Amino acid sequence: MEVRIENLKKFYGDRQVLQIEGLTIEKGEITAITGPNGCGKTTLLNIIAGLDRGFLGDIKYNGRQLSRDIVDKMTLVLQKPYLFRRTVFENIEYPLKIRGINKTGRKPLVDNLAKGLEIENLMEKKAHLLSGGESQKVALARALVFEPELLLLDEPTSNIDPDAIGILERQILNFNEETASTVIIVTHNMEQAKRLGHRIIELAYIE
């Protein structure tokens, strides 16, 4: 999914936090957004996700305005993901369930992601009781399972151990390569941006 941003401005009261005259997120690429704390990275991601409509300017998705159909083709993974108080398996299969995929069809898709993220042993555990790294893996699996055309990631590897970071990064790269879906990742880590991004966008404070 291509995302085109034009004349975007975002204010919190009298304070302007974003100003983007023109930006195109290319279809099929991983775009990394970096910059100092408070420069509007997460705000931009929330705007693209359709969660924040209080902005000036225009955003188009494959040349169209935001609609229910477009929202159904994108997903956002938060820095601190919210997981249902159900098993890990039930959390991951949820996007498939609400899209009408039958149980027989759901299981192999969930199992494949669980294997790739090395969480097969967690399938029957309650998701809200997991560690930070385990939670991020489950959240990413839940986001990937229905193969969104636009995957939005907000600091998905912050505060987790290096082994877990490596597994998450590998899965993000594999997803992009296998599906040609568009990925936007917000990260404060420039080395991660270089490892994952086809393109890096650095946001700065507005003077």
Secondary structure, 3 states (H helix, E strand, C coil): CCEEEEEEEEEECCEEEEEEEEEEECCCCEEEEECCCCCCHHHHHHHHCCCCCCCEEEEEECCECCCHHHHCCEEEECCCCCCCCCEHHHHHHHHHHHCCCCHHHHHHHHHHHHHHCCCHHHCCCEHHHCCHHHHHHHHHHHHHCCCCCEEEEECCCCCCCHHHHHHHHHHHHHHHHHHCCEEEEECCCHHHHHHHCCEEEECCCCC
